[in-house]
Amino acid sequence: MAGRYIKRKCHLIMSSDADIPVLVGDECIIINNYHGRKNLKIASTSKATLTNAIACLGVESQQRLMFGLLDAKFPLFEGLEDRRTRCLISIALGNDVLVGGVKGVGPTKMKKMMDSYKADIPIQMHIEQFMVFESKEKLTKEVLDVL
Protein backbone atom coordinates (compact mmCIF):
# COMPACT_ATOMS: atom_id res chain seq x y z
CA MET A 1 0.00 0.00 0.00
CA ALA A 2 2.75 2.44 0.90
CA GLY A 3 4.51 1.74 -2.40
CA ARG A 4 1.35 2.43 -4.38
CA TYR A 5 0.92 5.73 -2.56
CA ILE A 6 4.54 6.75 -3.12
CA LYS A 7 4.17 5.96 -6.86
CA ARG A 8 0.98 8.08 -6.90
CA LYS A 9 -1.23 5.14 -7.85
CA CYS A 10 -3.68 6.03 -5.06
CA HIS A 11 -4.63 9.15 -3.12
CA LEU A 12 -5.85 7.72 0.15
CA ILE A 13 -5.15 4.58 2.15
CA MET A 14 -7.67 2.70 4.24
CA SER A 15 -5.73 0.71 6.82
CA SER A 16 -5.24 0.34 10.56
CA ASP A 17 -1.45 0.12 10.05
CA ALA A 18 -0.09 3.26 11.75
CA ASP A 19 3.34 2.68 10.17
CA ILE A 20 2.13 3.70 6.71
CA PRO A 21 1.94 7.49 7.12
CA VAL A 22 5.17 7.40 9.12
CA LEU A 23 7.04 5.66 6.31
CA VAL A 24 5.35 7.42 3.37
CA GLY A 25 5.53 11.03 4.53
CA ASP A 26 3.57 13.99 5.80
CA GLU A 27 1.33 14.22 2.74
CA CYS A 28 -0.12 10.74 3.41
CA ILE A 29 -3.56 10.38 4.96
CA ILE A 30 -4.99 7.09 6.11
CA ILE A 31 -8.49 6.22 7.18
CA ASN A 32 -7.78 3.83 10.01
CA ASN A 33 -11.24 3.48 11.50
CA TYR A 34 -14.49 3.56 9.59
CA HIS A 35 -17.78 2.17 10.78
CA GLY A 36 -20.35 2.99 8.13
CA ARG A 37 -22.17 6.18 8.96
CA LYS A 38 -21.11 6.26 12.61
CA ASN A 39 -17.42 7.00 13.07
CA LEU A 40 -14.47 8.06 10.98
CA LYS A 41 -10.84 8.27 12.11
CA ILE A 42 -8.10 9.66 9.86
CA ALA A 43 -4.40 9.95 10.58
CA SER A 44 -1.29 11.62 9.19
CA THR A 45 2.08 12.70 10.56
CA SER A 46 1.31 16.29 9.59
CA LYS A 47 -1.16 18.56 11.35
CA ALA A 48 -1.34 20.77 8.22
CA THR A 49 -2.26 17.76 6.06
CA LEU A 50 -5.00 16.75 8.49
CA THR A 51 -6.33 20.31 8.72
CA ASN A 52 -6.56 20.50 4.92
CA ALA A 53 -8.22 17.08 4.70
CA ILE A 54 -10.80 17.94 7.36
CA ALA A 55 -11.59 21.22 5.58
CA CYS A 56 -12.42 19.22 2.43
CA LEU A 57 -14.95 17.04 4.26
CA GLY A 58 -18.60 17.89 4.32
CA VAL A 59 -20.17 19.06 7.60
CA GLU A 60 -21.72 15.64 8.25
CA SER A 61 -18.38 13.86 7.76
CA GLN A 62 -16.58 16.40 9.94
CA GLN A 63 -19.06 15.65 12.72
CA ARG A 64 -18.35 11.91 12.37
CA LEU A 65 -14.64 12.34 13.07
CA MET A 66 -14.03 10.36 16.22
CA PHE A 67 -11.60 12.66 18.02
CA GLY A 68 -11.40 15.85 16.01
CA LEU A 69 -7.93 17.22 15.38
CA LEU A 70 -5.51 16.18 18.10
CA ASP A 71 -2.00 17.56 18.47
CA ALA A 72 0.76 14.97 18.46
CA LYS A 73 2.43 14.70 21.86
CA PHE A 74 5.75 14.11 20.11
CA PRO A 75 5.61 15.46 16.53
CA LEU A 76 8.78 13.59 15.52
CA PHE A 77 7.88 13.17 11.85
CA GLU A 78 6.28 16.54 11.06
CA GLY A 79 8.26 18.16 8.25
CA LEU A 80 10.78 15.30 8.06
CA GLU A 81 10.98 14.42 4.37
CA ASP A 82 13.77 11.85 4.17
CA ARG A 83 12.23 8.37 4.20
CA ARG A 84 15.33 6.61 5.56
CA THR A 85 15.39 8.97 8.54
CA ARG A 86 11.67 8.43 9.10
CA CYS A 87 12.29 4.66 8.97
CA LEU A 88 15.15 4.84 11.48
CA ILE A 89 13.01 6.77 13.95
CA SER A 90 10.13 4.36 13.39
CA ILE A 91 12.38 1.36 14.02
CA ALA A 92 13.82 2.96 17.16
CA LEU A 93 10.33 3.56 18.56
CA GLY A 94 8.91 0.26 17.36
CA ASN A 95 7.20 -0.85 14.17
CA ASP A 96 6.66 -4.04 12.16
CA VAL A 97 10.41 -4.38 11.61
CA LEU A 98 11.39 -4.14 15.28
CA VAL A 99 8.31 -4.70 17.44
CA GLY A 100 8.76 -2.88 20.73
CA GLY A 101 11.55 -0.71 19.32
CA VAL A 102 15.04 -0.26 20.67
CA LYS A 103 15.07 -0.83 24.42
CA GLY A 104 15.96 2.42 26.16
CA VAL A 105 14.75 4.65 23.30
CA GLY A 106 11.29 6.15 23.56
CA PRO A 107 9.51 9.16 22.12
CA THR A 108 10.61 11.49 24.92
CA LYS A 109 14.32 10.70 24.47
CA MET A 110 14.00 10.76 20.68
CA LYS A 111 12.30 14.19 20.77
CA LYS A 112 14.99 15.60 23.09
CA MET A 113 17.73 14.23 20.82
CA MET A 114 16.11 15.68 17.71
CA ASP A 115 15.56 19.06 19.39
CA SER A 116 19.24 19.22 20.34
CA TYR A 117 20.43 18.08 16.90
CA LYS A 118 23.13 20.20 15.31
CA ALA A 119 23.71 20.07 11.57
CA ASP A 120 27.39 19.10 11.96
CA ILE A 121 26.61 15.54 10.82
CA PRO A 122 23.70 14.14 8.79
CA ILE A 123 20.58 13.53 10.89
CA GLN A 124 20.53 9.83 9.90
CA MET A 125 24.01 9.34 11.32
CA HIS A 126 23.03 11.25 14.45
CA ILE A 127 19.97 9.01 14.97
CA GLU A 128 22.03 5.85 14.36
CA GLN A 129 24.63 6.94 16.92
CA PHE A 130 21.86 7.82 19.37
CA MET A 131 20.21 4.41 18.89
CA VAL A 132 23.51 2.56 19.46
CA PHE A 133 24.41 4.69 22.50
CA GLU A 134 20.97 4.51 24.16
CA SER A 135 20.24 0.87 23.40
CA LYS A 136 20.09 -1.41 26.41
CA GLU A 137 20.47 -4.39 24.05
CA LYS A 138 23.92 -3.41 22.79
CA LEU A 139 22.60 -2.49 19.36
CA THR A 140 25.55 -2.17 17.03
CA LYS A 141 26.22 -0.22 13.85
CA GLU A 142 26.33 -3.55 12.00
CA VAL A 143 22.74 -4.29 13.07
CA LEU A 144 21.64 -0.85 11.84
CA ASP A 145 23.30 -1.46 8.48
CA VAL A 146 21.16 -4.59 8.06
CA LEU A 147 17.99 -2.66 8.97
Kinemage of the C-alpha trace (Angstrom):
@kinemage 1
@onewidth
@group {chain A} dominant
@subgroup {mainchain}
@vectorlist {calphas} color= white
{ca met a 1} P 0.000 0.000 0.000
{ca ala a 2} L 2.747 2.438 0.901
{ca gly a 3} L 4.514 1.736 -2.402
{ca arg a 4} L 1.349 2.433 -4.382
{ca tyr a 5} L 0.925 5.726 -2.559
{ca ile a 6} L 4.544 6.746 -3.124
{ca lys a 7} L 4.169 5.960 -6.861
{ca arg a 8} L 0.982 8.083 -6.905
{ca lys a 9} L -1.228 5.142 -7.847
{ca cys a 10} L -3.680 6.033 -5.061
{ca his a 11} L -4.634 9.152 -3.117
{ca leu a 12} L -5.849 7.717 0.153
{ca ile a 13} L -5.149 4.585 2.153
{ca met a 14} L -7.667 2.697 4.244
{ca ser a 15} L -5.725 0.714 6.822
{ca ser a 16} L -5.242 0.338 10.560
{ca asp a 17} L -1.451 0.123 10.052
{ca ala a 18} L -0.094 3.259 11.750
{ca asp a 19} L 3.341 2.684 10.173
{ca ile a 20} L 2.126 3.697 6.709
{ca pro a 21} L 1.945 7.495 7.125
{ca val a 22} L 5.173 7.398 9.122
{ca leu a 23} L 7.045 5.661 6.312
{ca val a 24} L 5.353 7.423 3.371
{ca gly a 25} L 5.529 11.035 4.533
{ca asp a 26} L 3.571 13.994 5.802
{ca glu a 27} L 1.330 14.216 2.739
{ca cys a 28} L -0.117 10.741 3.405
{ca ile a 29} L -3.558 10.385 4.964
{ca ile a 30} L -4.994 7.092 6.110
{ca ile a 31} L -8.494 6.224 7.177
{ca asn a 32} L -7.782 3.826 10.011
{ca asn a 33} L -11.238 3.475 11.503
{ca tyr a 34} L -14.492 3.557 9.588
{ca his a 35} L -17.783 2.167 10.777
{ca gly a 36} L -20.350 2.985 8.131
{ca arg a 37} L -22.169 6.182 8.958
{ca lys a 38} L -21.113 6.260 12.614
{ca asn a 39} L -17.418 6.996 13.075
{ca leu a 40} L -14.465 8.057 10.985
{ca lys a 41} L -10.840 8.271 12.105
{ca ile a 42} L -8.104 9.657 9.857
{ca ala a 43} L -4.403 9.949 10.581
{ca ser a 44} L -1.291 11.622 9.192
{ca thr a 45} L 2.083 12.699 10.556
{ca ser a 46} L 1.309 16.291 9.588
{ca lys a 47} L -1.158 18.562 11.346
{ca ala a 48} L -1.340 20.767 8.221
{ca thr a 49} L -2.263 17.761 6.061
{ca leu a 50} L -5.001 16.752 8.487
{ca thr a 51} L -6.332 20.307 8.717
{ca asn a 52} L -6.560 20.502 4.917
{ca ala a 53} L -8.224 17.082 4.700
{ca ile a 54} L -10.801 17.938 7.356
{ca ala a 55} L -11.589 21.221 5.584
{ca cys a 56} L -12.419 19.222 2.431
{ca leu a 57} L -14.946 17.040 4.258
{ca gly a 58} L -18.604 17.890 4.321
{ca val a 59} L -20.166 19.058 7.601
{ca glu a 60} L -21.718 15.639 8.253
{ca ser a 61} L -18.381 13.864 7.757
{ca gln a 62} L -16.581 16.399 9.942
{ca gln a 63} L -19.061 15.650 12.720
{ca arg a 64} L -18.347 11.913 12.374
{ca leu a 65} L -14.641 12.343 13.068
{ca met a 66} L -14.027 10.355 16.220
{ca phe a 67} L -11.604 12.657 18.023
{ca gly a 68} L -11.403 15.852 16.012
{ca leu a 69} L -7.926 17.217 15.381
{ca leu a 70} L -5.512 16.182 18.105
{ca asp a 71} L -2.003 17.560 18.469
{ca ala a 72} L 0.756 14.973 18.458
{ca lys a 73} L 2.425 14.697 21.856
{ca phe a 74} L 5.752 14.109 20.113
{ca pro a 75} L 5.614 15.457 16.526
{ca leu a 76} L 8.778 13.593 15.522
{ca phe a 77} L 7.880 13.173 11.851
{ca glu a 78} L 6.283 16.540 11.058
{ca gly a 79} L 8.260 18.160 8.253
{ca leu a 80} L 10.783 15.303 8.058
{ca glu a 81} L 10.975 14.422 4.367
{ca asp a 82} L 13.773 11.853 4.167
{ca arg a 83} L 12.229 8.366 4.204
{ca arg a 84} L 15.326 6.606 5.562
{ca thr a 85} L 15.393 8.965 8.535
{ca arg a 86} L 11.673 8.432 9.101
{ca cys a 87} L 12.288 4.663 8.971
{ca leu a 88} L 15.148 4.843 11.477
{ca ile a 89} L 13.013 6.772 13.947
{ca ser a 90} L 10.135 4.362 13.394
{ca ile a 91} L 12.384 1.357 14.023
{ca ala a 92} L 13.818 2.957 17.160
{ca leu a 93} L 10.330 3.559 18.557
{ca gly a 94} L 8.908 0.256 17.359
{ca asn a 95} L 7.205 -0.848 14.170
{ca asp a 96} L 6.655 -4.041 12.165
{ca val a 97} L 10.413 -4.383 11.607
{ca leu a 98} L 11.387 -4.145 15.279
{ca val a 99} L 8.309 -4.698 17.436
{ca gly a 100} L 8.758 -2.877 20.730
{ca gly a 101} L 11.549 -0.712 19.318
{ca val a 102} L 15.037 -0.258 20.672
{ca lys a 103} L 15.069 -0.825 24.421
{ca gly a 104} L 15.961 2.422 26.157
{ca val a 105} L 14.753 4.646 23.302
{ca gly a 106} L 11.287 6.154 23.562
{ca pro a 107} L 9.509 9.163 22.116
{ca thr a 108} L 10.613 11.489 24.924
{ca lys a 109} L 14.315 10.702 24.469
{ca met a 110} L 14.000 10.762 20.682
{ca lys a 111} L 12.305 14.191 20.773
{ca lys a 112} L 14.989 15.600 23.092
{ca met a 113} L 17.726 14.234 20.825
{ca met a 114} L 16.111 15.684 17.712
{ca asp a 115} L 15.559 19.062 19.388
{ca ser a 116} L 19.236 19.216 20.340
{ca tyr a 117} L 20.426 18.080 16.901
{ca lys a 118} L 23.130 20.198 15.313
{ca ala a 119} L 23.715 20.072 11.567
{ca asp a 120} L 27.388 19.103 11.957
{ca ile a 121} L 26.614 15.542 10.822
{ca pro a 122} L 23.699 14.144 8.787
{ca ile a 123} L 20.580 13.533 10.895
{ca gln a 124} L 20.530 9.831 9.903
{ca met a 125} L 24.012 9.335 11.317
{ca his a 126} L 23.032 11.251 14.449
{ca ile a 127} L 19.974 9.014 14.972
{ca glu a 128} L 22.029 5.852 14.361
{ca gln a 129} L 24.633 6.944 16.924
{ca phe a 130} L 21.860 7.818 19.373
{ca met a 131} L 20.210 4.408 18.885
{ca val a 132} L 23.508 2.563 19.463
{ca phe a 133} L 24.407 4.694 22.502
{ca glu a 134} L 20.974 4.514 24.163
{ca ser a 135} L 20.241 0.868 23.400
{ca lys a 136} L 20.087 -1.409 26.409
{ca glu a 137} L 20.470 -4.395 24.050
{ca lys a 138} L 23.921 -3.414 22.789
{ca leu a 139} L 22.598 -2.492 19.365
{ca thr a 140} L 25.545 -2.171 17.025
{ca lys a 141} L 26.219 -0.217 13.849
{ca glu a 142} L 26.326 -3.553 11.999
{ca val a 143} L 22.737 -4.288 13.066
{ca leu a 144} L 21.644 -0.850 11.844
{ca asp a 145} L 23.304 -1.459 8.482
{ca val a 146} L 21.158 -4.590 8.061
{ca leu a 147} L 17.993 -2.660 8.973
